[in-house]
C-alpha cells in the first residue's frame, strides 16, 4: 500500500522538475526571455504612439 501512495508524488515531482530549467544556466535565460518580452511589447506600443 505504501508503494502505491508514493508513486503519484514521484510523478508530480518529476513533472515539476521537467517544467523548470535543469541547470543554473537555464534560469537566467528564462528570466531574460520573460523580461524581454514585455519590454519589447512596451517599446513597440510606445513607438506606435509616437509614430502616429
Backbone as CSV, one residue per row, in Angstrom:
resi,resn,N_x,N_y,N_z,CA_x,CA_y,CA_z,C_x,C_y,C_z
1,UNK,0.812,-1.189,0.000,0.000,0.000,0.000,0.865,1.267,0.000
2,UNK,1.922,1.273,0.765,2.714,2.494,0.853,3.411,2.804,-0.471
3,UNK,3.744,1.766,-1.258,4.359,1.994,-2.551,3.413,2.698,-3.506
4,UNK,2.146,2.349,-3.466,1.152,2.982,-4.332,0.917,4.436,-3.928
5,UNK,1.092,4.730,-2.675,0.905,6.109,-2.215,2.001,7.026,-2.738
6,UNK,3.202,6.523,-2.819,4.332,7.370,-3.194,4.483,7.551,-4.703
7,UNK,3.878,6.714,-5.491,4.035,6.830,-6.940,3.493,8.141,-7.505
8,UNK,2.285,8.576,-7.157,1.821,9.864,-7.694,2.706,11.021,-7.265
9,UNK,3.213,10.939,-6.067,4.073,12.009,-5.581,5.345,12.095,-6.422
10,UNK,5.917,10.942,-6.747,7.120,10.929,-7.574,6.825,11.434,-8.978
11,UNK,5.680,11.094,-9.503,5.319,11.557,-10.847,5.154,13.073,-10.873
12,UNK,4.540,13.618,-9.852,4.355,15.073,-9.777,5.703,15.755,-9.624
13,UNK,6.574,15.197,-8.804,7.905,15.775,-8.606,8.695,15.754,-9.909
14,UNK,8.631,14.653,-10.636,9.341,14.566,-11.912,8.785,15.570,-12.910
15,UNK,7.489,15.746,-12.920,6.864,16.703,-13.836,7.305,18.125,-13.503
16,UNK,7.365,18.448,-12.230,7.786,19.787,-11.831,9.254,20.027,-12.166
17,UNK,10.067,19.008,-12.053,11.482,19.171,-12.404,11.655,19.416,-13.883
18,UNK,10.867,18.749,-14.713,10.975,18.919,-16.156,10.453,20.272,-16.594
19,UNK,9.490,20.828,-15.875,8.894,22.108,-16.261,9.894,23.245,-16.117
20,UNK,10.740,23.171,-15.111,11.712,24.226,-14.881,13.045,23.895,-15.505
21,UNK,13.935,24.859,-15.547,15.256,24.602,-16.109,16.050,23.633,-15.235
22,UNK,16.853,22.802,-15.868,17.613,21.799,-15.127,18.905,22.355,-14.555
23,UNK,19.473,23.368,-15.184,20.748,23.909,-14.728,20.585,25.371,-14.359
24,UNK,21.602,25.921,-13.729,21.575,27.342,-13.396,21.703,28.202,-14.643
25,UNK,22.269,27.659,-15.713,22.369,28.424,-16.955,20.995,28.659,-17.555
26,UNK,20.077,27.721,-17.361,18.743,27.857,-17.924,17.919,28.923,-17.241
27,UNK,18.159,29.153,-15.966,17.358,30.138,-15.224,17.585,31.562,-15.691
28,UNK,18.818,32.022,-15.831,18.994,33.393,-16.331,18.425,33.584,-17.730
29,UNK,18.540,32.570,-18.571,17.983,32.723,-19.915,16.466,32.771,-19.865
30,UNK,15.866,32.002,-18.975,14.415,32.040,-18.812,13.977,33.408,-18.302
31,UNK,14.715,33.964,-17.357,14.406,35.299,-16.830,14.592,36.344,-17.928
32,UNK,15.623,36.200,-18.727,15.877,37.160,-19.801,14.751,37.158,-20.825
33,UNK,14.292,35.984,-21.182,13.209,35.900,-22.172,11.920,36.467,-21.606
34,UNK,11.613,36.138,-20.350,10.356,36.614,-19.769,10.369,38.111,-19.499
35,UNK,11.531,38.698,-19.282,11.580,40.151,-19.101,11.694,40.876,-20.435
36,UNK,12.330,40.267,-21.408,12.493,40.926,-22.699,11.176,41.018,-23.455
37,UNK,10.306,40.052,-23.264,9.035,40.053,-23.990,8.176,41.266,-23.639
38,UNK,7.899,41.543,-22.365,7.093,42.750,-22.075,7.805,44.041,-22.442
39,UNK,9.125,44.065,-22.328,9.864,45.271,-22.708,9.709,45.519,-24.202
40,UNK,9.839,44.467,-25.004,9.683,44.615,-26.456,8.266,45.051,-26.803
41,UNK,7.275,44.482,-26.142,5.893,44.886,-26.390,5.657,46.341,-25.991
42,UNK,6.215,46.736,-24.869,6.070,48.122,-24.417,6.738,49.106,-25.360
43,UNK,7.931,48.767,-25.824,8.619,49.648,-26.769,7.880,49.730,-28.095
44,UNK,7.327,48.623,-28.526,6.549,48.622,-29.769,5.319,49.512,-29.637
45,UNK,4.626,49.396,-28.523,3.430,50.220,-28.295,3.811,51.697,-28.209
46,UNK,4.912,52.002,-27.520,5.357,53.395,-27.411,5.747,53.947,-28.775
47,UNK,6.428,53.160,-29.581,6.810,53.606,-30.914,5.588,53.854,-31.780
48,UNK,4.593,53.000,-31.669,3.363,53.175,-32.443,2.653,54.469,-32.055
49,UNK,2.652,54.784,-30.773,2.002,56.009,-30.310,2.745,57.231,-30.813
50,UNK,4.064,57.198,-30.756,4.875,58.334,-31.205,4.794,58.479,-32.721
51,UNK,4.747,57.365,-33.440,4.734,57.413,-34.904,3.413,57.971,-35.448
52,UNK,2.345,57.862,-34.697,1.071,58.358,-35.201,0.940,59.798,-34.953
